[in-house]
């Protein structure tokens, strides 16, 4: 008897619906209120000591809320301490590993974002394996939750870095840029790192046998697929610029570019760039969500016979 327990079908929550808590709603509402109050106080008092509070609240609010929702709905039996460990340690290991590898392996090129996707998804997968290797669970549901948790930790710490960079400007501290950055990254976080790592985490735990993680063809294909989604997401701004240039560049702008000058875009081109960029991000997000839905729908109703007897963790 291995002692490992399989995850039930994803549509069956681990606790009864009537007893399921909804702490994530209170957490998000309270955090959002505190963040908004801190922004307002900082704006009216010019107290730069509050900037770190804005950075931390804004960067961690949405990722932590998603983790609490997933934990309460699908994996409350794992224990909050394990979720916190995956979020904190997994997120830090992910951003550190990505920073080291990207600094040594990548250089500016047309394929740079492909490398970013491959590296960041690999380090998040490695972090997930490291922090969850002793958990005596198996199955798609647990993998989805644990993968989303590591992805959320990665997204939170990465967003904190982007927010810190956004607040620094030539004119001094820019509160407007900080707020815009945190709102944008907060809105996009659930369909970025969290979604991608949830997908690969689900397949990782689904392919687990005898308490050991296995490198299988489905896992490898999933890794390449989420890396591609990641690369498309990061490069969408450049793709949007290329599409605008291909469809609207005038002869005068082309002539200036050939002479080494960067022509100023017209108002129409700016709006078109925004439309292309937004539409591209929506398509990538939709692709990831459909992939997630397909994984859930294809999950078997019962575990594989003879593989993992149900037993306490």
C-alpha positions, 0 to 999 in steps of 0.5 A, spaced: 500 500 500 503 506 497 499 511 502 498 515 496 491 518 495 488 520 488 484 526 487 476 525 486 473 528 479 474 536 479 467 537 479 466 534 486 469 539 491 473 536 497 468 539 502 460 539 502 458 545 498 454 548 504 460 547 509 465 551 504 467 557 506 468 563 502 474 567 505 477 569 499 471 574 498 473 577 505 480 577 503 479 580 496 475 586 499 479 587 505 485 588 501 482 592 496 480 597 501 486 597 504 490 598 498 486 604 495 486 607 502 494 607 502 494 610 495 489 615 497 493 617 503 500 617 499 497 621 494 495 627 499 501 626 504 506 625 499 509 620 504 514 616 500 514 611 506 508 608 504 510 606 497 512 599 499 506 598 502 502 599 496 507 595 492 506 589 497 498 590 497 497 591 490 502 585 487 500 580 492 492 581 493 490 578 486 494 572 486 493 570 494 486 571 492 486 566 487 490 561 491 485 562 497 479 561 492 482 554 489 484 552 496 477 553 499 473 550 493 478 544 491 483 542 496 482 544 503 484 537 505 491 539 503 492 544 509 493 551 509 500 551 511 502 547 505 499 552 500 503 557 504 509 554 503 508 552 495 506 560 494 512 563 498 518 558 497 515 556 490 514 563 488 521 565 490 525 559 487 521 561 481 523 568 480 530 567 483 531 561 478 528 565 472 533 571 473 539 567 473 538 563 467 535 569 463 541 573 465 546 568 462 542 564 457 538 570 453 540 576 449 536 580 445 533 577 439 527 575 435 527 569 439 528 572 446 521 571 448 521 564 446 527 563 451 523 566 456 517 562 456 521 556 456 526 558 462 520 561 466 515 555 465 521 550 467 523 553 473 516 554 476 515 546 474 522 545 478 519 549 484 513 545 484 516 539 484 521 541 489 516 544 494 510 538 493 515 532 492 513 529 499 505 531 499 502 524 499 497 526 494 496 524 486 491 527 481 489 532 476 485 536 482 491 537 486 496 538 481 491 544 478 491 547 485 498 546 487 501 549 480 496 555 481 499 556 487 506 556 485 504 560 479 501 565 483 507 566 488 511 567 482 506 572 479 506 576 486 514 577 487 515 578 479 509 584 479 512 587 486 519 587 482 515 591 476 511 595 481 518 597 484 521 599 477 514 603 475 514 607 481 522 610 479 522 615 474 527 621 472 522 626 475 522 622 482 517 617 485 511 616 480 505 614 483 501 614 477 505 609 474 505 605 480 498 604 480 497 603 473 502 597 473 499 594 479 492 594 476 494 592 469 498 586 472 493 584 477 487 584 472 492 579 468 495 575 473 489 569 473 490 568 466 498 568 466 503 565 470 497 562 475 493 559 469 500 556 465 502 553 472 496 550 474 495 546 467 502 543 467 501 542 475 495 538 473 498 534 468 504 533 473 500 530 478 495 526 473 502 522 471 504 521 478 505 514 479 507 510 486 509 517 489 514 519 484 513 524 478 515 522 471 517 525 465 512 523 460 510 525 453 504 528 455 508 532 461 513 534 455 508 536 450 504 540 456 510 544 458 512 546 451 505 548 450 504 553 456 511 555 454 508 557 447 503 561 450 507 564 455 512 566 449 506 569 445 503 573 451 510 576 452 511 578 445 504 580 444 506 588 444 512 587 439 507 583 434 502 588 435 507 593 433 509 589 427 502 588 425 501 596 425 507 597 421 505 592 416 498 595 415 498 602 416 505 605 415 505 611 410 511 612 405 513 618 409 514 614 415 517 608 411 522 613 408 524 616 415 525 609 418 530 608 412 534 614 414 534 612 421 529 616 424 523 613 428 517 616 426 511 618 430 505 614 430 499 617 428 493 617 433 489 611 428 496 607 429 496 608 436 489 606 437 490 600 432 496 598 436 492 598 443 486 594 439 491 589 436 495 588 443 489 587 447 486 582 442 492 578 442 492 577 449 485 575 450 486 570 444 492 567 448 488 567 455 482 564 451 487 559 449 489 557 456 482 557 459 480 552 453 486 548 455 484 548 462 477 546 461 479 540 456 483 537 462 478 538 467 472 535 462 477 529 460 479 527 467 476 520 469 471 519 474 475 514 478 482 513 479 486 508 475 485 501 478 490 498 483 495 505 482 493 509 489 489 506 494 485 511 498 489 512 505 490 518 510 496 523 508 
